[in-house]
């Protein structure tokens, strides 16, 4: 990497190591203390100018976003998830290198925990109570599988970290409207008007509700949508069957994507398994073979409910994996969604495009292809898949509305939970989890935002999608400029 890319990578060691597969960062726990972040920021922007104007603009957007995130908003002082990701050892579980190399890297990383945790405790002095509570489970999960005797020193540091998160501050949840708009806009090379974006979200909410109503009317004519949705949500595998159904769907969506003629080919191997404990804040996620790694299986992680939960809470969690929604989730996570995208990233030759991935493009792409699959005939004629696509979209658009509400100060966590229950048909811990996620993931409206931008490009077909994915995962504004000018 050149100096400009190295400076950005040094600010996101965990993401660079795993998302891009730059394993020179293996065994390293980033120093996230205020002084170290300030020093790293001072190096941002120093280096060569790129001959390709798209790549130059791509890097500038990431540099601007880094300054907003760390200098203006001090996210390293208020967001424990950055620190949890930094400490997470699950990145060494996937088979990207020989087992002994990964084990040695994991041991070095674990040995670095005490110093890294001291830095984290020094940094995390403005954590809102709701954010701390939402992140606590992930923090505790970092220690899963560690031997109390063999790993006594790092476990003692881990205990200090968890205890620090239990301390309450009076920091507000909200970043403020200006802060959220700046965080979104700089990352995506766009000017963001939160009021206009919220209006777009409300329109999309109405459009997806109409799509759901139509599907439910076809499934059970004359029955209210809410009653049909309740029946659909109740039709789900049990906790042991979720993974088997997700595996079967993985084969189905890859075969459909490759036969559709709409996408670049999806090759490689995608396995299905439960998420590591430190990552079970997410119901489902893709852990792909990254662009700079040797080829190896990617993992579609699915999180069954915690078996220690009361039975009603486990049932509410499993409703998310109902047999209408799970196919849409698998299209999103696997093909033509994240897994297909990850395979395309491996074929790029631009370091900028392989290394710097816009989260709004990444998630927007995966959400965009859910509706594309519906429109192009996946499970054609089955209104249950249409209902699943609509239900997944309703969750994503409520995320957008709640992110704006929570971080403008117009909405409480309880009110956000109510919106997920009322408009996205989530219940119990699933609704609470989604609402709480908005406190520490202020950009989680990126799914709907990215989808709307990509749908707005108006393209369709393999050539269009290949040219779009040849950009990597660019800021949304640059994707628009590149595709409209081509």
C-alpha positions in Angstrom: 0.0 0.0 0.0 1.1 3.6 -0.7 1.2 6.1 2.1 -2.3 7.4 1.6 -3.9 3.9 1.7 -1.6 2.9 4.6 -2.8 5.9 6.7 -6.4 4.9 6.2 -5.7 1.2 6.8 -3.9 2.1 10.1 -7.1 3.9 11.3 -9.1 0.7 10.6 -6.9 -2.2 11.4 -9.7 -4.7 12.1 -11.6 -3.8 8.9 -8.5 -3.8 6.8 -7.4 -7.2 8.1 -10.7 -9.0 7.6 -12.8 -7.1 5.1 -9.9 -6.6 2.6 -7.7 -9.5 3.7 -4.5 -7.5 4.4 -2.9 -9.9 6.8 0.1 -7.9 7.6 -2.2 -6.6 10.3 -2.7 -10.1 11.7 -1.8 -10.3 15.4 -2.1 -6.5 15.9 -4.6 -4.8 18.2 -4.9 -1.2 17.2 -4.1 1.6 19.7 -7.4 3.4 19.9 -6.4 5.9 22.6 -7.0 9.6 21.9 -3.4 10.3 21.3 -2.9 7.4 18.9 -6.0 8.4 16.9 -4.8 12.0 16.7 -1.4 10.8 15.4 -2.9 8.5 12.9 -5.2 11.3 11.6 -2.2 13.6 11.1 -1.0 11.1 8.4 -4.2 11.0 6.5 -4.0 12.7 3.1 -0.2 12.5 2.8 0.9 10.6 -0.3 0.5 10.3 -4.0 -2.3 11.7 -6.2 -3.9 9.0 -8.3 -4.0 9.2 -12.1 -7.5 7.7 -12.2 -9.9 10.5 -11.2 -12.4 8.1 -9.9 -9.9 6.4 -7.6 -8.6 9.9 -6.4 -12.2 10.9 -5.5 -12.7 7.6 -3.8 -9.7 8.0 -1.5 -10.6 11.7 -0.8 -14.1 10.6 0.4 -12.6 8.1 2.8 -10.1 10.7 4.1 -12.9 13.2 4.7 -15.0 10.5 6.4 -12.1 9.6 8.7 -11.7 13.3 9.8 -15.4 13.6 10.5 -15.6 10.3 12.4 -12.6 10.7 14.6 -11.8 14.4 14.8 -15.3 16.0 14.6 -17.4 13.3 16.2 -14.8 11.3 18.2 -16.5 8.0 17.6 -13.6 6.2 19.3 -14.7 7.9 22.5 -18.4 7.0 22.3 -18.7 3.7 20.3 -17.5 0.5 22.0 -18.2 -1.5 18.8 -15.0 0.0 17.3 -13.1 -1.4 20.3 -14.9 -4.7 20.3 -14.0 -5.2 16.6 -10.4 -4.3 17.4 -10.2 -7.0 20.1 -12.2 -9.7 18.2 -10.3 -12.9 17.7 -12.9 -14.5 15.5 -11.2 -13.2 12.4 -8.6 -16.0 12.7 -11.2 -18.8 12.5 -11.8 -18.7 8.7 -9.4 -20.8 6.7 -7.5 -18.0 4.8 -4.0 -19.3 5.8 -2.4 -22.4 7.4 -3.8 -23.2 10.8 -0.5 -22.8 12.6 0.0 -19.3 11.1 -3.5 -18.2 12.2 -3.1 -19.7 15.6 0.2 -17.8 16.1 -1.4 -14.6 14.9 -4.3 -15.1 17.3 -1.9 -15.7 20.2 -0.1 -12.4 19.4 -3.4 -10.6 19.2 -4.5 -12.0 22.5 -1.2 -11.0 24.1 -1.8 -7.5 22.9 -5.2 -7.3 24.7 -4.0 -5.7 28.0 -2.3 -2.7 26.3 -5.1 -2.3 23.8 -7.8 -2.5 26.5 -5.9 0.1 28.5 -6.0 2.4 25.5 -9.7 1.6 25.0 -10.6 2.5 28.6 -8.7 5.7 28.2 -10.7 6.5 25.1 -14.2 5.4 26.0 -15.1 8.3 28.3 -18.3 9.5 26.5 -20.3 6.2 25.9 -24.0 6.8 26.1 -25.7 4.4 28.6 -28.0 2.9 25.9 -24.9 2.3 23.6 -23.0 0.7 26.5 -25.9 -1.6 27.2 -26.4 -2.5 23.5 -22.7 -3.4 23.1 -22.2 -5.3 26.4 -23.2 -8.7 25.0 -20.7 -8.4 22.2 -18.0 -7.3 24.6 -18.6 -10.3 26.9 -18.6 -12.6 23.9 -15.0 -11.7 23.1 -13.8 -14.0 25.8 -15.7 -17.1 24.5 -13.5 -20.2 24.4 -10.5 -18.7 26.3 -8.9 -20.8 29.0 -9.1 -19.1 32.4 -5.7 -20.5 33.5 -3.8 -20.2 30.2 -5.2 -16.8 29.4 -5.4 -15.3 32.8 -3.7 -12.0 31.9 -5.8 -11.1 28.8 -8.9 -12.3 30.6 -8.2 -9.9 33.5 -7.9 -7.1 31.0 -11.1 -8.2 29.4 -12.9 -8.0 32.8 -11.7 -4.4 33.1 -13.1 -3.6 29.7 -16.5 -5.1 30.5 -16.6 -3.4 33.9 -15.8 -0.1 32.2 -18.7 -0.5 29.9 -21.0 -1.0 32.9 -20.1 2.4 34.2 -22.7 5.0 33.3 -22.1 8.4 31.8 -24.5 11.2 31.0 -23.5 11.3 27.3 -26.5 11.6 24.9 -27.3 9.0 22.3 -27.6 11.4 19.5 -24.8 12.6 17.3 -27.0 15.6 16.3 -28.5 16.2 12.9 -25.4 18.0 11.6 -23.1 15.3 12.9 -25.1 12.5 11.3 -25.5 14.4 8.0 -21.7 15.0 7.9 -20.9 11.3 8.7 -23.2 10.1 6.0 -22.3 12.7 3.4 -18.6 12.6 3.6 -18.5 8.8 3.4 -20.6 8.8 0.3 -19.4 11.9 -1.5 -22.9 13.4 -1.4 -24.6 16.3 0.2 -27.2 14.9 2.7 -30.4 16.6 3.7 -31.8 14.5 6.5 -35.3 15.8 6.1 -35.3 14.9 2.4 -33.8 11.5 3.2 -36.5 10.8 5.9 -39.1 11.8 3.3 -37.6 9.3 0.9 -37.7 6.7 3.7 -41.4 7.3 4.4 -42.3 6.9 0.8 -40.3 3.7 0.6 -42.0 2.5 3.8 -45.4 3.0 2.1 -44.2 1.3 -1.2 -43.0 -1.7 0.7 -46.1 -1.9 2.8 -48.1 -1.9 -0.5 -45.9 -4.7 -1.8 -46.5 -6.7 1.4 -50.3 -6.1 1.3 -50.4 -7.3 -2.3 -48.5 -10.5 -1.4 -50.7 -11.2 1.6 -53.8 -10.7 -0.4 -52.6 -13.4 -2.8 -51.7 -15.7 0.0 -54.9 -15.3 2.0 -57.6 -13.4 0.2 -59.8 -11.3 2.4 -57.6 -11.7 5.5 -56.0 -8.6 7.0 -52.2 -8.3 6.3 -51.3 -8.4 10.0 -53.0 -11.8 10.4 -51.3 -13.2 7.3 -47.9 -11.9 8.4 -48.4 -13.5 11.8 -49.0 -16.8 10.1 -45.9 -16.3 7.9 -43.7 -15.4 10.9 -44.9 -18.5 12.7 -43.7 -20.8 9.9 -40.0 -21.1 10.7 -37.5 -23.8 11.4 -36.6 -24.6 14.9 -33.2 -23.5 16.4 -31.4 -26.6 15.1 -33.0 -26.4 11.7 -32.2 -22.8 10.8 -28.7 -23.7 9.7 -29.8 -26.6 7.5 -32.4 -24.5 5.7 -29.9 -21.7 5.2 -27.5 -24.1 3.7 -30.1 -25.4 1.2 -31.1 -21.9 0.3 -27.4 -21.0 -0.3 -27.2 -23.6 -3.0 -30.5 -22.5 -4.5 -29.7 -18.7 -4.7 -26.2 -19.3 -6.2 -27.7 -21.6 -8.8 -30.4 -19.0 -9.7 -28.0 -16.1 -9.8 -25.6 -17.9 -12.2 -28.5 -19.0 -14.4 -30.2 -15.6 -14.5 -27.8 -13.9 -16.9 -28.0 -10.8 -14.7 -24.8 -11.1 -12.8 -21.1 -12.0 -13.0 -20.6 -15.6 -12.1 -20.6 -16.6 -8.4 -17.9 -19.2 -7.9 -16.0 -20.4 -4.9 -17.4 -22.1 -1.8 -19.8 -20.6 0.7 -20.4 -22.4 4.0 -23.1 -21.9 6.6 -22.6 -21.8 10.4 -23.4 -19.9 13.5 -21.9 -16.5 14.1 -19.0 -16.3 16.7 -20.3 -15.1 20.1 -18.7 -11.7 19.7 -20.8 -11.2 16.6 -24.2 -12.4 17.6 -25.5 -8.8 17.6 -26.2 -9.6 14.0 -29.0 -12.0 13.0 -27.1 -13.0 9.8 -23.9 -11.8 8.1 -21.4 -12.7 5.4 -17.8 -13.3 6.2 -16.3 -13.4 2.7 -12.9 -14.6 1.4 -11.4 -11.1 1.1 -9.8 -9.6 -2.0 -6.1 -9.9 -0.9 -6.4 -13.4 0.5 -5.8 -16.8 -1.1 -9.1 -18.3 -2.1 -10.9 -20.1 0.7 -14.5 -20.8 1.8 -16.6 -17.8 2.8 -19.0 -18.1 5.7 -22.7 -17.2 5.8 -23.2 -16.8 9.5 -26.7 -17.2 10.9 -27.4 -16.6 14.6 -30.0 -18.9 16.3 -31.5 -17.6 19.5 -29.6 -17.9 22.8 -30.7 -21.3 24.3 -30.7 -19.7 27.8 -33.5 -17.3 26.8 -37.1 -18.0 27.9 -39.0 -20.0 25.3 -41.2 -17.1 24.2 -38.1 -14.9 23.5 -36.5 -17.7 21.5 -39.7 -18.0 19.5 -39.8 -14.3 18.7 -36.1 -14.5 17.6 -36.8 -17.4 15.3 -39.7 -15.5 13.6 -37.0 -13.5 11.8 -36.0 -16.7 10.0 -39.5 -17.5 8.8 -39.7 -19.4 5.6 -40.8 -16.3 3.7 -38.0 -14.0 4.9 -35.1 -16.5 5.0 -34.9 -16.8 1.2 -34.7 -13.0 0.9 -32.1 -12.9 3.7 -30.0 -15.5 1.8 -30.3 -13.6 -1.5 -29.0 -10.6 0.4 -26.1 -12.4 2.2 -25.1 -14.9 -0.5 -26.2 -14.4 -4.1 -26.4 -12.1 -5.9 -25.7 -10.2 -2.7 -22.6 -10.0 -0.5 -21.0 -13.3 -1.5 -21.3 -12.5 -5.2 -20.0 -9.0 -4.5 -17.1 -10.4 -2.6 -16.2 -12.7 -5.4 -16.2 -9.7 -7.8 -13.9 -7.7 -5.5 -11.3 -10.5 -5.8 -11.1 -9.9 -9.5 -10.2 -6.2 -9.3 -6.7 -4.9 -9.8 -7.1 -1.4 -8.2 -5.8 -1.2 -4.7 -8.1 1.7 -4.0 -11.2 -0.3 -5.1 -10.2 -3.5 -3.3 -9.3 -1.8 0.0 -11.7 1.0 0.5 -15.3 -0.3 0.7 -18.3 2.0 1.2 -20.6 0.3 3.6 -23.6 2.0 2.0 -22.7 0.6 -1.3 -22.0 -2.9 0.2 -25.3 -3.0 2.0 -27.2 -1.1 -0.6 -26.1 -3.6 -3.3 -27.2 -6.6 -1.2 -30.5 -5.0 -0.5 -31.0 -3.9 -4.1 -30.6 -7.4 -5.4 -33.4 -8.7 -3.1 -36.0 -6.8 -5.0 -34.2 -7.4 -8.3 -34.4 -11.2 -7.7 -38.2 -10.8 -7.1 -38.6 -8.8 -10.3 -36.5 -11.1 -12.4 -38.3 -14.3 -11.4 -36.6 -16.0 -8.4 -39.3 -18.3 -7.0 -41.6 -16.8 -9.6 -45.3 -17.0 -8.7 -44.7 -17.6 -5.0 -46.2 -14.6 -3.1 -44.4 -15.8 0.0 -41.1 -14.7 -1.4 -42.6 -11.3 -2.3 -43.8 -11.1 1.3 -40.3 -11.9 2.5 -38.7 -9.3 0.4 -41.2 -6.7 1.6 -40.7 -7.7 5.3 -37.0 -7.5 5.0 -37.3 -4.1 3.3 -39.6 -2.8 6.0 -36.9 -3.7 8.6 -34.3 -1.8 6.6 -36.4 1.3 6.0 -37.4 1.5 9.6 -33.7 1.4 10.4 -33.2 4.5 8.2 -36.0 6.3 9.9 -34.9 5.3 13.4 -31.3 6.3 12.7 -32.4 9.8 11.7 -34.8 9.9 14.7 -32.4 8.6 17.3 -29.5 10.8 16.2 -31.4 14.0 15.7 -32.8 13.6 19.2 -36.4 13.2 17.9 -36.8 9.6 19.0 -36.0 7.5 22.0 -34.9 3.8 22.0 -38.4 2.8 23.2 -40.0 4.7 20.4 -37.6 3.1 17.9 -38.5 -0.3 19.3 -42.2 0.6 18.8 -41.6 1.5 15.2 -39.9 -1.8 14.5 -42.8 -3.6 16.1 -45.5 -1.6 14.4 -44.1 -1.1 10.9 -41.6 -4.0 10.5 -43.5 -6.8 12.3 -40.6 -7.5 14.7 -41.4 -8.7 18.2 -39.7 -9.0 21.6 -35.8 -9.2 21.6 -35.6 -8.8 17.8 -37.3 -5.4 17.9 -35.3 -4.3 20.9 -32.1 -5.5 19.3 -32.8 -3.5 16.1 -33.6 -0.3 18.0 -30.6 -0.6 20.2 -28.4 -1.2 17.2 -29.3 2.3 16.0 -27.6 3.8 19.0 -24.1 2.5 18.2 -24.5 2.1 14.4 -25.8 5.5 13.3 -25.4 4.8 9.6 -27.5 1.6 9.6 -30.0 3.3 7.4 -27.4 2.6 4.7 -29.3 -0.4 3.4 -32.3 1.5 2.2 -30.3 4.6 1.2 -27.9 2.5 -0.9 -30.7 0.5 -2.5 -32.6 3.7 -3.5 -29.5 5.2 -5.0 -28.7 2.0 -7.0 -32.3 1.6 -8.2 -32.2 5.2 -9.3 -29.4 4.4 -11.7 -32.0 2.7 -13.9 -29.7 -0.1 -15.2 -30.5 -3.8 -15.6 -28.7 -6.8 -16.9 -25.3 -8.4 -16.7 -23.3 -5.7 -18.5 -24.7 -3.0 -16.2 -24.0 -5.0 -13.0 -20.5 -6.0 -14.1 -19.6 -2.3 -14.8 -21.0 -1.4 -11.5 -19.1 -4.0 -9.5 -15.9 -3.1 -11.4 -16.0 0.0 -9.3 -15.5 -2.1 -6.2 -17.7 -0.6 -3.5 -17.4 3.1 -4.2 -19.1 5.9 -2.3 -22.6 6.2 -3.6 -22.1 9.6 -5.2 -19.1 8.3 -7.2 -21.1 5.3 -8.3 -23.8 7.6 -9.7 -21.2 9.8 -11.4 -19.3 6.8 -12.9 -22.4 5.0 -14.2 -24.2 8.0 -15.5 -21.1 9.0 -17.4 -20.5 5.6 -19.0 
